[in-house]
């Protein structure tokens, strides 16, 4: 053990005698997103400072099923702060419905001598963590990860800010093409159940129409808004739509229109606009581009703050709870609160976006 400037630091290597110390496992589950490595790095540094051995669990819950783990020290997390993805790997495995997998998790948790697991993930990962905690199988602390910011109990999850930044940059780039070719440009962004990315990126990127899952699409109203812009001399428009948006039952879709001909909401929307208005429309599906690459400064800092808080929560025995961001402070809430319902777009924010949208 060394001391520098009043801060306790552990050596880079884990010694054999350290294996009798308290241990924290960390896993990253569900889809990847920018900021995961910032969390892992923070847990390792803070955990070592507090005297824990940190065990990285590979590929989400699958790693506890297969006993696929590795000891993490500061060398293992050196240089990963600005990297996207996760050095631990991830999976969408949900063991909650498999007694055999739950038994394996309990066995390997004890075999590795873990005192707690920090589960980093979204709704499914955290719901599984809560289930295992309620079954008294393991002690868990959650960290919220959500590209589309759908987790309750926290103002923001890391990964969302990066997704909004990427989407905004691409909207900016598509503006010039739309204007040059006098086209309607439909930009489909992530957000299966909630429209946070569409609203914030659309507002930041100057979208003319924003369509989200929280409000059904009326295609006639959309087309009339586009016609209104054309009457005012605007020969192009930018539409941002969440992947999970749906058409209103009374949206005026032409009789006989084959919805199943198209693979995504963006394609359906662009085709309908062309059919109804005669305006040329093109679609860009941003997809997984929003997940990849380096995290923004905000997501690096937020992930770091979450990681440090999670270790403090383990030390204080605050299990079954999740680190959360509330009013610019890192607090915690029950995991049950975070996963009980999806956080919908706040309508006051959507109303601000509508001030600048076509009517």
Residue, then its C-alpha position, 0 to 999 in steps of 0.5 A: x500500500x502506498x500513500x501519495x498526496x493523502x490519497x490511498x493507492x493500491x499497486x497495479x498488481x493484485x497479490x495472492x494475499x489480496x484474494x482474502x479481501x472483500x470483493x466486488x463484481x461488476x458486469x455490463x448487460x444489455x446493449x452497449x453504449x458510450x460511457x460503459x468503460x468510464x463506469x468500469x474504470x471508476x469502479x476499479x479505481x474507487x474500489x481499490x482505494x476502498x480496499x476491495x478486489x474488483x472482479x470483472x464479469x464477462x458478457x453480462x449475466x452470462x459471465x456469472x452463469x459460465x464463471x467467466x471472470x477476471x480480476x481488474x486492476x488499474x492496468x486493465x482499465x488504463x486508457x479506456x475512458x474515451x473508448x466506446x463499448x465495454x471491455x467486459x463484453x455484454x449480452x442480452x441474456x436474462x436468466x430470471x426465467x431459468x432455474x438452472x441459470x439462477x442456480x449457476x449464478x448463485x454457485x459462481x457468486x459464492x465460488x468467487x467470494x463476491x460480497x456484491x455485484x454492481x450491475x450496469x445496464x438498462x431495464x432488463x439487466x436491472x430487473x434481473x438484478x432486482x430479482x436475484x436480490x429479492x431471491x437473496x441470491x446476491x447483493x446488488x447495486x445498479x447503475x443506469x445505462x440507457x441510450x434512449x433515457x427511458x429509465x425512471x428514478x434518474x434524470x439522465x442515464x449515461x449514453x443518452x447524451x452521446x446519442x443525442x450529440x451524434x444524432x444532432x450532428x447527422x441532422x445538421x449534415x442532412x440539412x444541406x442535402x435536403x435544401x440542395x435537392x428540395x427534398x423531405x428528409x426523414x431521419x429515424x433515430x433510436x427510441x423504441x418506447x420513448x422519444x427523448x432522442x428525437x425531441x432533444x436531437x430534433x430541437x438541437x438540429x432544427x427539425x421541422x417535424x418531430x414524431x415520438x412514440x408518446x404521440x400517435x402520428x396523424x399522417x394528414x397533419x404531417x403532410x399539411x404541415x409540409x404543404x404549409x412550409x412549401x406555401x411559405x417558400x420552404x422547398x425542403x423539410x427535416x422530419x425526425x422520427x423515433x423508431x417506435x413511433x406509430x400511426x394514429x388509427x385515424x391518420x388518413x392512410x390511403x385505403x389498400x396501403x400495405x404497411x408490411x411492405x416497408x421495414x421501418x417507420x422511417x421508410x413507411x413515413x417517407x413513402x406515405x409523404x410522397x404518395x400524399x403530397x407528391x414531394x420527393x422524400x428520402x429516409x436515413x436510419x441512424x441506427x447503431x451509429x448512435x451507440x458507437x464511438x467515443x462518449x461525450x464529456x458529459x457521459x464520461x463524467x456521469x459514468x465516472x460519478x455513477x461508478x464512484x457512487x456505486x462503490x460507496x453504496x456497496x461499502x454502505x450496504x445499500x443493496x437493491x438500489x441504483x445510483x441516480x442523477x437528480x438535480x445535478x447530484x448523484x443520489x440513489x433510488x430503489x431499483x424497483x422504482x427505476x424499472x417499474x415504468x418507462x420514463x416518458x418524454x416531458x410534454x413541456x420539453x416537447x411543447x418547446x420543440x413544437x414552437x419551432x416545428x411546422x404547423 
